[in-house]
């Protein structure tokens, strides 16, 4: 073989190698891009303007986005969230109370929504509260004889919330001559805060876990008829098929457990961020960073 032909042969081999390498690079790039797109799937998560819900939804947004998912919030009332889950328009609802507060949603949608058997918080409580300085009012049965004191009004929050429905039923059961006034949770909390500051009467439905109990001296009214139930447990709910589409996330949600200290600290971090004019996710990020060991337990198989 001549020197010229040898040089051409070598150059041809080099060109083939370069083209092959470029081809492999494109394939690897496409593969990496495909994996990135796969990992960056969007999870549509329902959110409600309740303190504990803002806290846990932002917490899960932090956790899931660290794992490559994109979490999109949808601020909806409970009734709309249930309908959206049933119609495959929403992926996850993180806060569903049983056996009493959201019972009617469970009964209505149990064939259309994947309600978790797993419980992430097992010490919830719901009832009517008044300021602790109202020493003569200790039971729901005391309300009618003090109707004028409260102007015949129970200050409520989001229409469609399970607790609002239970409160309406409670009014009938106790034959209270009161009107339940709907608003929003922030509006209800503002009314309670202003009333406590002025040491005026106020009665409202509230629940644990909630940051307000660490900020104001409130007491639950006795509920002899157990209209609000006793201990409530908080579950999560998903659209049918979510577990097949996101088996990893489904297992993480099933592993999720929080006690009073954990949820209380999370809500405090989020409230501090909001008070500083920051997004709630700033507080959630801090909590996740401070509680890696617990979060890692949830993310185990």
Wavefront OBJ file of the C-alpha trace (Angstrom):
o trace
v 0.000 0.000 0.000
v 1.398 3.431 -0.946
v 2.042 6.094 1.654
v -0.726 8.241 0.124
v -3.283 5.407 0.289
v -2.213 4.594 3.845
v -2.802 8.190 4.908
v -6.252 8.225 3.248
v -7.140 4.949 4.961
v -6.145 6.283 8.369
v -8.076 9.534 7.802
v -11.157 7.540 6.781
v -10.991 5.468 9.975
v -10.603 8.608 12.043
v -13.653 10.190 10.397
v -15.711 7.057 11.029
v -14.622 7.068 14.702
v -15.486 10.736 15.110
v -18.915 10.277 13.508
v -19.578 7.235 15.677
v -18.563 9.163 18.783
v -20.848 12.044 17.799
v -23.650 9.599 17.222
v -23.149 8.000 20.618
v -22.979 11.439 22.210
v -26.299 12.374 20.629
v -27.821 9.113 21.806
v -26.472 9.574 25.309
v -27.675 13.180 25.284
v -31.118 12.086 24.119
v -31.147 9.357 26.756
v -30.148 11.828 29.484
v -32.761 14.296 28.273
v -35.378 11.544 28.267
v -34.458 10.566 31.826
v -34.614 14.203 32.907
v -38.024 14.630 31.346
v -39.193 11.410 32.979
v -37.932 12.516 36.386
v -39.447 15.970 35.979
v -43.025 14.750 35.768
v -45.648 17.138 37.102
v -47.729 16.187 40.134
v -50.869 18.280 40.526
v -51.422 18.728 44.261
v -54.489 20.187 45.913
v -53.947 22.920 48.478
v -56.334 24.511 50.967
v -55.716 27.824 52.770
v -55.480 26.119 56.175
v -52.291 26.596 58.184
v -51.421 22.912 58.478
v -52.281 22.275 54.821
v -50.077 25.122 53.583
v -47.302 23.646 55.743
v -47.501 20.025 54.575
v -48.105 20.811 50.903
v -45.028 23.036 50.819
v -43.050 20.381 52.703
v -43.926 17.751 50.092
v -43.186 20.180 47.278
v -39.664 20.572 48.675
v -39.195 16.817 49.066
v -40.588 15.841 45.677
v -38.807 18.557 43.727
v -35.521 17.474 45.307
v -36.298 14.075 43.765
v -36.850 15.574 40.318
v -40.627 15.965 40.247
v -42.416 19.209 39.466
v -45.194 19.949 41.973
v -47.971 22.281 40.903
v -50.376 23.603 43.557
v -54.106 24.080 42.976
v -55.734 26.203 45.697
v -59.241 24.717 45.918
v -61.862 24.104 48.588
v -62.364 20.540 49.769
v -65.469 19.851 47.693
v -63.795 21.008 44.493
v -60.700 18.936 45.282
v -62.755 15.795 45.767
v -64.551 16.308 42.452
v -61.220 16.999 40.722
v -59.668 13.807 42.098
v -62.689 11.796 41.001
v -62.418 13.287 37.482
v -58.634 12.733 37.199
v -58.048 16.509 37.151
v -55.948 16.417 40.331
v -53.341 13.897 41.500
v -53.170 14.246 45.281
v -54.975 15.702 48.280
v -52.784 15.560 51.407
v -55.410 16.182 54.079
v -58.474 14.058 54.535
v -60.032 13.671 58.001
v -61.815 10.561 59.259
v -63.922 9.156 60.826
v -66.195 12.230 61.125
v -65.094 15.449 59.432
v -64.849 14.262 55.810
v -67.036 11.188 56.129
v -69.602 12.402 53.612
v -66.917 12.863 50.938
v -65.629 9.366 51.614
v -69.108 7.903 51.312
v -69.779 9.811 48.092
v -66.481 9.136 46.312
v -65.133 5.891 47.754
v -65.452 4.133 44.364
v -63.905 7.039 42.426
v -60.981 8.123 44.622
v -58.089 6.202 46.185
v -58.486 7.093 49.870
v -55.432 5.952 51.802
v -55.781 3.543 54.692
v -52.518 4.954 56.007
v -52.670 7.800 58.554
v -50.038 10.552 58.674
v -51.358 12.222 61.846
v -53.387 10.285 64.412
v -54.111 12.795 67.169
v -56.332 15.373 65.487
v -59.205 17.070 67.305
v -62.079 19.242 66.126
v -64.641 21.263 68.041
v -66.010 24.676 68.937
v -63.606 26.957 70.787
v -64.005 30.096 72.859
v -61.360 32.224 74.635
v -60.275 30.772 77.963
v -61.374 33.948 79.769
v -65.025 32.991 79.080
v -65.129 31.021 82.326
v -68.907 30.479 82.422
v -69.101 28.914 78.973
v -67.632 25.419 78.923
v -70.050 23.340 76.866
v -71.903 23.623 73.572
v -75.027 23.310 75.711
v -74.159 26.691 77.304
v -74.437 28.578 74.021
v -78.183 29.134 73.656
v -78.525 30.840 77.031
v -75.687 33.145 75.953
v -76.931 33.733 72.421
v -76.979 37.527 72.749
v -73.412 37.532 74.015
v -72.255 36.046 70.689
v -74.895 37.881 68.639
v -76.146 34.450 67.591
v -73.120 33.843 65.354
v -70.531 31.092 65.080
v -67.604 32.395 63.024
v -66.714 29.796 60.388
v -64.248 29.345 57.562
v -64.310 27.759 54.067
v -67.728 26.717 52.748
v -67.591 23.066 51.673
v -65.048 22.068 54.326
v -66.071 18.892 56.127
v -65.891 20.600 59.516
v -68.268 23.314 58.311
v -70.786 20.645 57.310
v -70.361 18.920 60.685
v -70.852 22.267 62.443
v -74.145 22.802 60.577
v -75.261 19.344 61.692
v -74.146 20.130 65.251
v -76.277 23.301 65.269
v -79.324 21.187 64.410
v -78.455 18.431 66.850
v -78.103 20.841 69.775
v -80.997 22.997 68.486
v -78.793 26.066 68.686
v -80.280 29.415 67.762
v -77.061 30.335 65.995
v -75.989 31.104 62.439
v -72.748 29.671 61.073
v -70.999 32.494 59.200
v -68.685 31.206 56.417
v -65.505 33.057 55.449
v -61.962 31.661 55.124
v -59.526 30.301 57.654
v -57.347 33.467 57.659
v -60.464 35.642 58.067
v -61.770 33.449 60.883
v -58.414 33.540 62.689
v -58.320 37.337 62.337
v -61.745 37.637 63.981
v -60.620 35.363 66.826
v -57.384 37.337 67.285
v -59.180 40.681 67.345
v -61.795 39.355 69.783
v -59.162 37.945 72.132
v -57.175 41.166 72.004
v -60.290 43.116 73.037
v -61.372 40.346 75.461
v -64.694 40.038 73.653
v -66.841 36.906 73.141
v -66.235 34.760 70.062
v -67.006 31.143 69.187
v -65.634 29.263 66.166
v -64.893 25.743 64.936
v -61.183 24.921 65.207
v -58.911 21.923 65.110
v -55.590 20.497 66.208
v -52.982 20.603 64.799
v -53.104 24.386 64.526
v -50.579 27.093 65.389
v -53.294 29.326 66.889
v -53.330 27.314 70.138
v -49.708 28.287 70.783
v -50.524 31.943 70.145
v -53.807 32.396 72.039
v -55.380 30.914 75.149
v -58.414 29.079 73.754
v -60.448 26.163 75.033
v -62.638 23.555 73.382
v -66.265 23.468 74.486
v -67.456 20.130 75.808
v -69.442 18.187 73.227
v -71.720 15.763 75.137
v -73.427 14.559 71.950
v -70.042 13.897 70.262
v -71.131 15.801 67.160
v -67.512 16.464 66.220
v -66.427 12.949 67.096
v -63.472 12.314 69.331
v -59.966 11.704 67.988
v -59.698 12.298 64.242
v -57.059 10.824 61.957
v -55.630 12.560 58.900
v -55.158 10.577 55.692
v -54.261 11.488 52.112
v -56.247 10.822 48.936
v -55.211 10.242 45.311
v -56.857 9.865 41.950
v -57.399 6.294 40.805
v -54.324 5.095 38.930
v -51.889 7.399 40.738
v -50.165 4.444 42.425
v -49.534 2.844 39.014
v -48.251 6.076 37.472
v -46.103 7.126 40.445
v -45.377 3.964 42.493
v -42.357 5.549 44.198
v -44.255 8.641 45.343
v -47.226 6.502 46.349
v -45.010 4.503 48.713
v -43.441 7.647 50.160
v -46.863 9.039 50.996
v -47.818 5.754 52.656
v -44.650 5.941 54.785
v -45.379 9.519 55.888
v -45.981 9.937 59.652
v -45.849 13.062 61.832
v -46.364 13.572 65.568
v -47.315 16.733 67.486
v -43.725 17.960 67.697
v -43.005 17.449 63.996
v -46.152 19.105 62.640
v -45.951 21.865 65.254
v -42.364 22.719 64.329
v -43.144 22.627 60.594
v -46.101 24.988 61.021
v -43.965 27.333 63.142
v -41.215 27.445 60.493
v -43.765 28.221 57.780
v -45.498 30.865 59.926
v -42.127 32.523 60.651
v -41.341 32.664 56.937
v -44.724 34.207 56.169
v -44.326 36.739 59.000
v -41.008 37.778 57.452
v -42.733 38.356 54.109
v -41.231 35.215 52.574
v -42.878 32.409 50.651
v -44.089 29.519 52.862
v -41.720 27.189 51.017
v -38.777 28.951 52.685
v -39.990 27.675 56.059
v -40.671 24.227 54.596
v -37.144 24.042 53.157
v -35.673 24.884 56.554
v -37.772 22.216 58.239
v -36.791 19.552 55.684
v -33.104 20.453 56.118
v -33.448 20.178 59.908
v -35.312 16.861 59.769
v -33.429 14.839 57.146
v -33.433 11.677 59.231
v -37.233 11.644 59.499
v -37.692 12.545 55.822
v -35.288 9.755 54.821
v -37.477 7.286 56.745
v -40.441 8.303 54.586
v -38.402 7.915 51.414
v -37.263 4.382 52.218
v -38.840 1.501 50.330
l 1 2 3 4 5 6 7 8 9 10 11 12 13 14 15 16 17 18 19 20 21 22 23 24 25 26 27 28 29 30 31 32 33 34 35 36 37 38 39 40 41 42 43 44 45 46 47 48 49 50 51 52 53 54 55 56 57 58 59 60 61 62 63 64 65 66 67 68 69 70 71 72 73 74 75 76 77 78 79 80 81 82 83 84 85 86 87 88 89 90 91 92 93 94 95 96 97 98 99 100 101 102 103 104 105 106 107 108 109 110 111 112 113 114 115 116 117 118 119 120 121 122 123 124 125 126 127 128 129 130 131 132 133 134 135 136 137 138 139 140 141 142 143 144 145 146 147 148 149 150 151 152 153 154 155 156 157 158 159 160 161 162 163 164 165 166 167 168 169 170 171 172 173 174 175 176 177 178 179 180 181 182 183 184 185 186 187 188 189 190 191 192 193 194 195 196 197 198 199 200 201 202 203 204 205 206 207 208 209 210 211 212 213 214 215 216 217 218 219 220 221 222 223 224 225 226 227 228 229 230 231 232 233 234 235 236 237 238 239 240 241 242 243 244 245 246 247 248 249 250 251 252 253 254 255 256 257 258 259 260 261 262 263 264 265 266 267 268 269 270 271 272 273 274 275 276 277 278 279 280 281 282 283 284 285 286 287 288 289 290 291 292 293 294 295 296 297 298 299 300 301
